């Protein structure tokens, strides 16, 4: 509870209190639990004062120095803190709803779990403050300095953050739905797994910001700068990214269904397994963008696009004149499945192949399947393998051949042993019999039936005919 002597000094007015503070520099006043609602404490020196659980509702604390004070669980609703200094103060769990903190200094303050709903923090200095799980619904933070602030788990839905400086902010798992972040600076921010649904980010700076797995559904990002941003796994269905700069951004596995990317800069974007389903891409720059077989380009609306840019101006229009016909853009960029080809010029031992193929599929987690088998007039047999996105063609071919050769050596060694056990010992005759056996291909229809069974159920054992002995 509050110190009675300290309370008595304060009741004599701010002038007396401030002089008493000068005369007692090292003293830390205790006003905890005191009823100070509607009191005029304008310009009061409350540095390092214990104001925990104090009732300051409606009090006038304009331009007061409250730095380093303990305001934990205090009542501050509708308090006027305009221009006050709350740097490094402890305001955890306090009720500051509707409070006027415009122009106030809260740098380094602890406001975790504080209620700042409807508060006016416009132009406030909040750098390095801790707002973990704080409540800012409908708060005004326009033009505020929020550099290096912690907003993890905070609720800023419908808050006004227009033109705020949020460089290097940590706002993972925060709720920013319907917030106004127009022209705000969120560069290098950590905003992963956050909710920005319906947020206004027009003209915002999100350079190198990490928004992975966040929701940007129906968000406004027109003319936003997002160069180098991490947007992997984001859900941005229906978002407006018209004229946005996404140069070198990571959009892997993002869902952009029905988003507007007209005239956006997608140069050097990573877009593997990204969904551009029904996206508007007319006038976008696609210089060196990286897509793969998992990238969805169905029903994209794109009348034309650009392949390069010179000094900030898009160049190399495609088509050079006129517009794409319906589906023309998708047909141009739709990547066919990646395949690997195995060639058997001297016939094939199906037992060796099927045993080695199962090992190959296990190695690549069933991401390799047989696409086609082709018999050439020369007698050579070609087997084409379809590869999942990300599986390297050259590596698959090399490993498949290695596995087949190893399995073939085992089988032929067993066959040679059987021949010798039956009295055949002449090396040239044994080799002729082995070669002849290798060239005797099984009925292709039967082999294909067995292959379909092997591919249909991952890890299913081979039919008895092909079980390794």
Secondary structure, 3 states (H helix, E strand, C coil): CCCHHHHHHHCCCHHHHHHHHHHCCCCCCECCCCECCCCECCCCECCCCECCCCECCCCECCCCECCCCECCCCECCCCECCCCECCCCECCCCECCCCECCCCECCCCECCCCECCCCECCCCECCCCECCCCECCCCECCCCECCCCECCCCECCCCECCCCECCCCECCCCECCCCECCCCECCCCECCCCECCCCECCCCECCCCECCCCECCCCECCCCECCCCECCCCECCCCECCCCECCCCECCCCECCCCECCCCECCCCECCCCECCCCECCCCECCCCECCCCCECCCCECCCEEEEEECCEEEEEECCCCCCCCCHHHHHHCCCCEEEEEEECCCCCHHHHHHHHHHHHHHCCCCEEEEEEEECCCCCEEEEEEECCCCCHHHHHHHHHHHHHHHHHHHHHHHHHHHHHCCCCCHHHHHHHHHHHHHCCCCHHHHHHHHHHHHHCCCCCCCHHHCCC
